[in-house]
Amino acid sequence: MLPADLHTHTEFSWDTATGDMEGSCARAVELGLPAIAFTEHTDFVTWDVTPATLPDRLTRHITDDVHLTPPPLDVTGYLSAIDRCRTRFPSLRIITGVELGEPHWFPTQTASLLAAAPFERVIGSLHSLAVAGRHRLVEDEFALRGIPAVLRDYFAEAIRMIHTCSDFSTLTHLDYPIRYLPTGSTFAITDFEEEIRAVLRALAGTGRALEVNTRRGPEPEFVHWWREEGGRAICFGSDAHRPDLVAKGFTDAAAMVESAGFRPGRHPHDHWLI
C-alpha cells in the first residue's frame, strides 16, 4: 500500500486552474491510497512581482501592475465540497487541511482562519522572503541576487518560522527554492548542508514532522540528515495541483524513506516513524 498523500490542492487553492477535488479523490481510490489530505493554499501576503515572469494562472491576481495578492480561502465552499466527496467516496479517508504560507508573518490572520474551521491538518510553508520591506517570491529573488545568498536567506527564514510559529504540524517542501533555480545554474545540495541541517535541527526540536515532497523528486540527503538531527516523523506529499499527479513518485519515495529507517505508523494515514 502506498502512503497517504497528505499534501494536495484542488480548485479551492488560488494558484491552480487544474484542481479538482472529486477527480483527486477518484485518483486516490484508483491508486489504493488509504487517505488524502486537501491542504489548500492560504496566503496573507502581498508579493512584489514582475508580471512578465509569472504564469497566466497567477497574473489574474495581480493588482496595480506590480503586486500579487492571493484571494482568501473559500472555507464554506471548501467544507461543502469535502462533505460531498466523503459521501461519494466512503472507502477513502478524506482529511481537511490548509497550507499556511509564511504564517509567522501574519499571526492574527492565521489565528482567525484556524478558529473558523476544524482543519484536521495544518502544514507550514515558505515561498518568499522579506527584502527591504518588500515580500518577494523566491523564484523572483533569484533574478536579483546570487543563488547562495537567496538560499541562505531562505533557510534562515525557515528557522525563524519554526521558532516563532507553532500553528503548523508539518514543514512542507523544504526544497522549494531548488525547484526554481535559474536555468543552467550549478547546484550541489551538500554545499548547503550546514544551513539545511540547522533547519532540520530546529524542526526536530519542536517534535513536528518533515514532509517528503515528491513534486520535483525527494531529496535523500534531507531524510538522512533529518534522522541524524533528531527527526522522528515523516509524511509524504505530492503537492499535486491536478488529479493525475496525486501520489506521484510515492513508490520510490517510500522505499527511500524506509531505507533511512522510518516505518509506517499504526494507521495507514499516520506519519512514518523511527
N, C-alpha and C positions, 0 to 999 in steps of 0.2 A: 504494500500500500504506500502510495506517495504521501508525503507530509501534507498537512493542511496549508493552504495558501492564505496567509494572514496579512497580506497587503495587496489589495486590488482596488481599482477605480471603475466607476460607472458613469452614466450620464449626469450624475449629481456632482461630479468633480468638474470644476470650472474650466480646467485646462484640456479637456478631451472632447473631441467631436465624434468619437467612435465608441464611447462607453455604452454598455447595455447590460443592466443588472440581470435581467432574465436570461439573456444569452450567456452571461458568465456562469450563472447557476447551471444552465444546461451543459455547458462545457465541463464544469466541475463534476457533475454526475457522470458524464461520459467517461471522464478520466478515473472515476472511482475515488475522488478526493473525500476525505472524512469531513472536511469543513472548508468554508471560505469566509473571509472577513472583507467587508466592503469599507475600507478606510478612506473616506472621501477627503479630498484636499480642503483644508481650512487655512486661509492665509489672510492675516490682517494688515499686511504690509502694502505699501505703495512703492513700486520699483522705478528708479530712473532707468530708462531703456533706450536702445537705438532701434526704432521700429523696423528698419530695413533688415535687421538680422533675425527678426522673430518669425516663426511660422504663422500661417494665416489663422490657425485656431486660437492664437493668443492676441493677435492685433485687434480683434473686436473689443478687447477690454482696455485698449489704450485711450487715455484721456489727454487733452491738451498737447498732443503730438509726442510727448516725451515721458509720460508716466503710465505705468501699467498697474491697474487697481483691480484685483480679483473681486468678484461678487461674493456675497455671503452664501453660505451653505443653506439650501432649502431643507431645513430639518424636518418640517412637516411632510413634505413630499417624499423625502428620503425614507422616513419611517413607514409611510404608507406603502412604498414600493417593497420595503423589507417584508412587511406583513403579507403582501401578495405573493412574494416569492416563497416565503415559508409555507404558505398554503399550497402552492403549485409544486414545490419540491420538498415533500415531507421527509425524505430519506437523507437530505443534506442538512448539516448543521450550518446555519447562516448567522454570522456574527456581525453585529453592528460596530461601527468604529469611525474614527476620524484620524487623519494625518495632520498634526499641528505643525505648521511651518513657523520656525523661529518663535516658539511660544514664550521664551524668556524675555522677548522684547515687548510682549503685549499681555501681561499677566491679567489685567482687568477683563479684556475681551475674551481671553482664554477661559477664565473662571466663569464668565457669563454663559459661554457656549456649553461648557461641560455641565452646568447646572440646568440647562434647558432640555436635556435628553439623557436617557440612561445608556450612554455608549458603553459597550462591553469591552472595547479595545481602543486604546489611545496610543498612537505611536508619534514619536517626535522626529522632525527632520530639519535639516539646514540646507537651504537652497541659495542663500545670499549672504552678503557681507555688508556691514555698515562702514562706509568710506566717506570721511569728511562730511558727516551729517547726512549723507545720502545712502539709500539702500540700493545695492546693485546685485543683480543675478551673477552667480559665479561665472557662468559662461560669458557674460559681457565683460566681467572684470579681467578675464584673460586677455582681452583685446587691448587693455590699457597698461597692464603690468606683466612682469615675467611670471612664468609658471611657479618657481619656488616661492616667491612672495605670496602669491594667491593661495597656494596650497597650505603654507604655514599659517596664514591668517585664518583659513577655513578650519583647520584642525584646532587652532587655539580658540576659535569661536564655538566650536562644538563642545569643548571642555567647559566654557562659560555657560552654555546652555544646560549641560548636565548638572553643573553645580548650583545653578540658580533657578531651575525649574524642575519640580517634582511631579508635574501633571501627566507625564507620559511614562509608559511602562517598558517601551522598547525603543532603541535608537535604530532608525532605518537608514539604509543606503549611505553608509559612511564613505563609500566610493563615489558619491555623487559627482564631485568635481572631476574625477578621472574620466567620466563619460564625455566631458566637454573640452578635453584638452585640444588645443589648436592642431589642425591638420599638419602632419609632418613632424610634430614635436617628438622628442625623445623623452622617455619616462621609464624609470625603474622604481617600483614601489618600495624597494629596500632603501632607496635614497631618503625616504621619509619615515623610516621605521621608528625612530625615536619619537617623532610627533604623533604617529598613529598609535604607538604603544601608550603614550600619555593619555590619549582619548579613551582607549580601552581600559586602562587602569582606573580612570575616573569613573567610567560607567560601571565597572565591576564593583567598585567601592560602594555603589548605591544599591546593589543587588538586582539591577534591572537586566533585561535581555538584549542581546545583539541580534539584529536581523542579518541573515544571509540573503542578499538581494540578487536575483538572477537576471535582472534586466540586461546587464552587459556581460554577465558571466561572473560567478562567485570568485572571490579572492581567497585562495587557500591560506595565504600569509595572515590575513585578518583573523581567520578561525584559529590558527595555531597560536598567534600572538594573544588572542583573546583568552585562550585557556591558560597560557603562561602568565598572564597578568591577573588571573584570579576569576575570570568569567566562568559562570556555571550554567548559563541558559542561552539557548539559541533557538530562533524560529526562522521560518522561510517565507519569503515574499517575492512574488513575480513582478510586482509594480505594474501589473497589466492594466492597460488603458483600453483594451478591447478584448472580447471573449476568447479569441483564438490564442492569446498569449497567457491565459491563466495556467499557472504551474509550469510555464516554460522553463526547461533546464533543471527541473526538480530531481530527476533521476540521478544525474551527475552530482548535483549539489548535496543530495542526501548521502551519497556514497562518500563524498569528500568530508562532510561533517562527521560521519560515522568513523572514518579513518583517523580523525583527530580525537576520538574518544567519547563523543557525545552519543547518547542513545535516546530513542523516543520516550516521551513521558508516559504517565499512567494511562491517559486517554489519547486517542488519535489526534485530537486537536491541541494537545498540550505542547508546551515548549520542549525541545530536546535538552537533556541534562547530562552533566558529568556523572 
